[in-house]
């Protein structure tokens, strides 16, 4: 198993998820957008987030136990895990 390739795939999925989420938000601000387009974008965002969580969990990355689908946790300069989505900080190792 090539860890570098998997890490690169995880990074790509993260970027794609952010782009989908930003597009969905911008389209939601427009008038006369078909509701089913917004629903399809919501589904795509959730599918990508679930894929990211599954891959990250399989690689042993720390995931937020409060978010669904789970989000990757980051580590601050003091070594505390925090979620960039919900903002929660944990002093313990997350799931």
N, C-alpha and C positions, 0 to 999 in steps of 0.2 A: 504494500500500500504506500503510495507516494504522498506523504504528509504535506509537502509543499504544494502539490497540485490540489489536494483537498482544501487546504487553507486558501488558496487562490480562488477556488470555486465558492467557498463560503463568503469571501470578500465580494465576489461578483454578485452573488445572491443578495447580499446586504445592500449593495449599490442599486441593484434593480428594484428591490423592495422600496427603497427611499424614493426612487424616481416614480414608481407607480403611485405611491402615497401622495407625492407632490402633485402629480397629474390629476389624481382624483380630487384633491382639494381645490385645484384651480378650476376644473370643470364644474365642480359643485357651485362655484361662485357665478357661473354664467347663467343667463336666462335661456329658456327653451331647450334645455338639454334633456334628451330622452331619459326617463327614469331607469330603464333597463341598462343603459350605458353606465350609469353610476353604480348600479348593482353589480354589473360585470367587473368593473374596476375594483370594487370592494372584495369580490370573490378572488380576483387575481392577487390582490394585496395579501389576503389571508392565506392563500395557497403558497405564495412565496415565503411568507413569514413562517409557516409550518415546515416548509422544506428547510429553511435556514435553521430553525430550532432542532429539527431532527438531525441534520448534518452536524451542527455544533455540539449537540449532546453526544453523538457518536464519537466525536473527536475529543471529548472530555472537557470542553469549555464550560465555564460556569454560566448557568441560566437563571433568570429571574423567576422565583417561585410565585410571584404575584401576577405576572402578565400572562395572557393567553392570546395567541400562541406565545410561548416563552421567548424572551428577548435575551440576547447576549449581555452579560454583565461586563462592566469595565472596572478597572482598579485605579483608585486615586493615588496620589503621592504618599499617602499614609498607609497604603495597602488595603484599604476598605473597598469592598465590592459595592458597586452602585449600578442602577439600571438607568440607561439614558432615556427610556420611554416614560416610566412611572416616577423616576426620581428617587426611589427608595434606596436607602443606604443600609447595608447589612454588615455587622461586625463579624458574623459567622460566615462560614463557607456556604454558598447557596447550593440548591439542588442541581 
